[in-house]
Each structure stands twice: as C-alpha cells, then as structure tokens.
Amino acid sequence: MSAPILDLHSLPAMPATLLRAANPFGKSRGSTTLPALTLRAHGCRASPVLLERYRTACGFDADGLLPLTYPQVMATPLHLQLLSLPDFPHSAMGIVHVRNRIQQHHRLPDTAALTVTCRFDGQREVPAGHEFDIETRVEAQESGELLWQAVSTMLRRHAGRKDKDGARKAPPLEDTRFASSRPASWNIPADTGRRYARASGDFNPIHLTAITAKPFGFPRAIAHGMWTLARCVAELGEAAHADALQLDCDFKKPLFLPSRVTFQTARESAGVAFRVLSEEGKPHLVGRLG
C-alpha cells in the first residue's frame, strides 16, 4: 500500500510552520514511529527578493540559476510541516541536522516553476540518539523531470547526553589530505544568523542572538549549518557550476557567532573535499563536492 500524499498549491508559511514544529505538547516521547505522509507542493518558485538576500548572505553571484543549496531552502517549510505533524513523536526544537546529501541532475533556472516533494525516509538508533532522514525531490512543474534531490539526516539526542563529536580530532587521513591546501580565513560576523534567517525564513532562536540562544544551552548564537555549507559552495566557485553534481557534508562542532574560521580544500580525482575549522583546529563541517 502506497503512502498517502498531501498535495499543496503553495509552500506553507514559514513563521506559522516553525511555531507548530516547535510545540512540544501532544508529542509521544515513547514512540519513534515516523508519519508515512508525503507532502507535495506545486507551482513553487524562488522569491526574487529572498533569493537576492540569500546570494548576498552566502556569497553567490546572480547568474540566472539557483545555487546548488537553494532548493533545500525552498523545501524547508515542508520539512517543518513534516516535523509538526500530530503523529511526529518529537519536538523539532530538540533536533540536530547532522548530515546532508544533495544530488543535482540539472541546474535550475531561478524563475522555474517547480514541484517540491518531502517525506520521511528511514531511521536508525545510533550511540548519540535516534537518527531519521528526510528525503526531498524537486521536479520540473510541467514535465515532471527530476532536477534535484536531497537526503537530510537529523538526530534526536538521548536525554542527558552531551555532544562529544565536536571534540574529536580529524583523523590522520584528513590531515594528510588537506596538507597541501591553501587555507582561507573567514571572519564571520555576529549578525550572520539574522541575515540568513531573513533570506531563508528560518528564525530558529538559537541562530539569532546570544539572548535567544541561551535558553537552549548555547552561550552565543550559532550559525545555521546550511549557511556554512552554502558559504563553502560559494567559495568553491566554478567547481559548483556543473550541471550534475553530488554534495555531501557532515555537520560537526557548532559555529558560534561571531567567529574566525579556516576554510580548506583538497582536490581529488573526481571532485574536491573541503572543511571548515575553528581557531583550535576542530571541524565545524566536513564535505565533498563531485
């Protein structure tokens, strides 16, 4: 029996969806069963105003095409609507984005009419807690051709467990791989989270100010993981302009704002590896584009 599909004539409004997803009431904390519902939004187009803000916040040029990471921004309201379903077992505010894979089959014109589909796709227990995946597919509205797809892996941590991933040192293989890299130093200003929120609609309080982040256990605001990834893609330049691409990344140590970080790349036979390190040399993000 196929999973039910809810067809929408537009993307959900972001602020209301974020509030519903953050509501912890009525959640069954003893369950890990994910809803089977698929959400499908028709006639989706990038807002020229928001897209311009996004390009400015992340460092992309205006070239008439959507940046590789932008379809995921368009899909975020659907992700949040999935997390706000009555039978989703957790509050979205306790969920961490740990990995992401994007597969682009064709570059998307920034005026294209698109169909965006999202659903839960797999889950597993890991030492840190419970992981689950959200699959996103972006198709041409008229032809139905698959243009872009992604899998976002999210983690609901076990209660009382602290994140030790950020304290782990990069393995020796990575140190060797990046040994010949020419590092670039980035000064990331305190308002980065607010500027990205105005572009993406993701006003999660942990990204905005120290005052709004502290109730959630952070001494300062932290950068959106998808901003950090987008900033890396923008820095990769021509390597990210190909028609067909795969982009993988692991999100590591939170990036507090403001910060000074180091961006490194390493050429490989079929692509380029990259990472963002703290001043102490600990990874915020490790990825590969190919």
C-alpha positions in Angstrom: 0.0 0.0 0.0 1.5 3.3 -1.0 1.9 6.2 1.4 -0.7 8.9 1.4 0.2 12.2 -0.4 -1.0 15.6 0.6 -0.9 18.0 -2.4 -0.4 21.7 -1.6 -0.9 24.5 -4.1 1.9 26.5 -2.5 4.6 26.2 0.2 3.5 26.6 3.8 4.0 29.9 5.5 7.3 29.7 7.3 6.7 31.5 10.6 3.5 29.6 11.4 5.1 26.3 10.4 8.1 26.9 12.6 5.9 27.7 15.6 3.9 24.5 15.1 7.0 22.4 14.8 8.5 23.8 18.0 5.4 23.0 20.0 6.3 20.0 22.4 2.7 19.4 23.6 1.0 16.2 22.5 4.2 14.5 21.4 4.5 10.8 22.3 8.1 10.7 23.6 7.9 6.9 24.0 7.4 6.4 20.3 9.8 6.6 17.4 7.4 5.8 14.6 7.5 8.4 11.8 4.5 9.5 9.8 4.1 7.9 6.4 2.6 11.0 4.8 4.3 12.6 1.8 4.0 16.4 1.2 4.0 17.7 -2.3 3.8 21.4 -3.2 3.1 22.5 -6.7 4.0 25.7 -8.6 6.9 26.6 -6.3 9.1 29.5 -7.5 12.1 31.2 -5.8 11.2 34.6 -4.4 13.4 37.2 -6.2 13.7 39.2 -3.0 14.6 36.2 -0.8 16.9 34.8 -3.4 18.8 38.1 -3.6 19.2 38.1 0.2 20.4 34.5 0.1 23.0 35.2 -2.5 24.2 38.2 -0.5 24.3 36.3 2.8 26.2 33.3 1.4 28.4 34.9 -1.3 26.8 33.6 -4.5 26.7 35.6 -7.8 23.5 36.4 -9.6 23.8 34.2 -12.7 20.1 33.4 -13.5 20.4 29.9 -11.9 19.6 28.7 -8.4 22.7 28.0 -6.2 23.2 24.3 -5.6 22.0 24.5 -2.0 19.0 26.8 -2.6 16.3 24.2 -3.4 16.7 22.9 0.2 15.9 26.4 1.5 12.7 26.3 -0.6 11.9 22.9 0.9 12.4 23.9 4.5 8.7 24.8 5.1 7.8 21.3 4.0 10.4 19.8 6.3 9.0 21.8 9.2 5.5 20.8 8.3 6.6 17.1 8.5 8.1 17.8 11.9 4.8 19.5 13.1 2.5 16.6 12.1 0.5 15.4 15.1 1.9 11.9 14.9 5.6 13.0 14.7 7.0 11.8 18.0 9.4 14.7 18.9 9.5 18.5 19.3 11.5 20.0 16.4 13.5 22.3 18.8 15.5 19.3 20.1 16.5 18.0 16.7 20.0 18.5 15.2 20.9 18.4 11.5 24.0 16.1 11.3 24.4 15.1 7.6 23.2 16.2 4.2 23.5 14.8 0.7 22.4 16.8 -2.4 22.3 15.3 -5.9 21.7 17.9 -8.7 20.8 16.4 -12.1 20.4 19.7 -13.9 20.9 23.3 -12.8 17.7 25.1 -12.1 16.8 28.5 -13.7 15.9 30.9 -10.9 12.5 31.6 -12.4 11.5 27.9 -12.9 8.1 26.6 -11.7 8.9 23.5 -9.5 7.2 20.7 -7.7 8.8 20.0 -4.3 8.1 16.7 -2.5 9.2 15.7 1.0 8.8 12.6 3.1 10.5 10.7 6.0 12.8 8.1 4.6 14.4 5.7 7.1 15.5 5.9 10.7 18.1 4.2 13.0 19.4 4.1 16.5 22.9 5.4 17.0 25.0 5.9 20.1 24.0 9.6 20.4 20.3 9.0 20.0 17.8 8.4 17.2 18.5 9.4 13.6 16.0 9.8 10.8 16.1 11.0 7.2 14.0 13.5 5.3 14.0 13.0 1.5 13.4 16.0 -0.8 12.7 15.8 -4.5 12.5 18.8 -6.8 10.9 18.3 -10.3 10.0 20.5 -13.2 6.4 21.5 -12.8 5.4 20.9 -16.4 7.5 17.8 -17.4 7.9 16.1 -14.1 11.6 15.7 -14.7 13.6 15.1 -11.6 16.1 18.0 -11.3 17.4 17.9 -7.8 17.1 15.7 -4.7 18.5 15.5 -1.2 18.6 13.5 2.0 18.8 15.4 5.3 19.8 13.3 8.3 18.5 14.6 11.6 19.3 13.5 15.2 17.2 13.5 18.3 19.7 13.1 21.1 19.2 10.8 24.1 18.3 12.8 27.1 21.2 13.9 29.2 23.8 13.1 26.6 26.3 15.8 25.7 27.7 16.2 22.2 31.3 15.0 22.1 31.6 14.9 18.3 33.0 18.4 18.2 35.8 17.5 20.5 37.1 14.7 18.2 40.2 15.4 16.2 40.1 14.9 12.5 41.6 11.5 11.5 45.1 11.4 10.2 43.8 10.7 6.7 42.1 14.1 6.6 45.2 15.9 8.0 47.2 14.4 5.1 44.6 15.1 2.5 44.5 18.8 3.4 48.2 19.2 4.0 48.8 21.0 0.7 45.7 23.1 1.0 45.9 26.9 0.9 43.7 27.8 3.8 41.4 30.8 3.6 40.5 32.7 6.8 36.9 33.8 7.3 35.7 36.4 9.8 32.1 35.6 10.4 30.1 38.5 11.9 27.6 38.3 14.8 24.6 39.1 12.6 25.2 36.2 10.2 22.4 34.2 11.7 19.9 37.1 11.4 20.9 37.8 7.8 20.5 34.2 6.8 17.2 34.0 8.7 15.9 36.9 6.7 16.9 35.1 3.5 15.7 31.6 4.4 12.8 32.2 6.7 14.5 30.0 9.4 14.2 32.2 12.5 15.1 29.4 15.0 16.2 31.4 18.1 19.5 29.6 18.5 20.7 31.4 15.4 19.7 34.9 16.2 21.3 36.4 19.3 23.0 35.3 22.5 19.9 36.2 24.4 17.6 33.9 22.3 20.2 31.1 22.1 21.0 30.8 25.9 17.6 29.2 26.9 18.6 26.3 24.5 22.0 25.8 26.1 24.2 27.9 23.8 26.3 30.8 25.2 26.1 32.7 21.9 24.1 32.4 18.7 25.3 29.6 16.3 25.4 29.8 12.5 22.9 27.8 10.5 24.5 24.6 9.3 23.1 25.2 5.8 24.6 28.7 5.8 28.0 27.2 6.5 27.5 24.7 3.7 26.3 27.3 1.3 29.2 29.6 2.1 31.6 26.7 1.3 29.8 26.0 -2.0 30.0 29.7 -3.0 33.8 29.7 -2.2 34.3 26.6 -4.4 33.3 28.8 -7.4 33.4 27.1 -10.8 33.6 23.6 -9.3 30.0 24.2 -8.1 28.7 25.4 -11.5 28.5 22.0 -13.3 25.1 20.7 -14.3 25.3 17.3 -12.5 26.8 17.3 -9.0 26.7 15.5 -5.7 27.4 17.4 -2.5 27.9 15.5 0.8 28.6 17.0 4.2 28.8 16.2 7.9 28.0 18.9 10.4 30.3 18.8 13.4 31.1 21.4 16.1 28.6 24.3 16.4 29.9 27.5 14.9 29.4 30.3 17.4 28.9 33.9 16.2 31.0 35.9 15.8 33.9 33.6 14.9 37.1 33.4 12.9 37.4 30.1 11.0 39.6 28.5 8.4 38.3 27.1 5.1 40.4 24.4 3.4 40.0 22.4 0.1 41.7 19.3 -1.2 41.5 18.3 -4.9 40.6 14.6 -5.5 40.3 12.5 -8.7 36.6 13.0 -9.0 35.9 16.2 -7.1 37.0 18.4 -4.2 36.9 17.8 -0.4 36.5 20.8 1.9 36.2 21.6 5.5 35.7 24.5 8.0 37.9 24.5 11.1 37.7 26.5 14.3 40.7 28.5 15.5 41.6 25.5 17.7 41.6 23.3 14.6 38.4 21.4 15.4 35.9 20.8 12.4 32.7 22.7 12.1 31.9 21.0 8.8 33.5 18.4 6.5 32.2 17.9 3.0 32.9 16.8 -0.6 31.6 18.1 -4.0 31.9 15.9 -7.1 
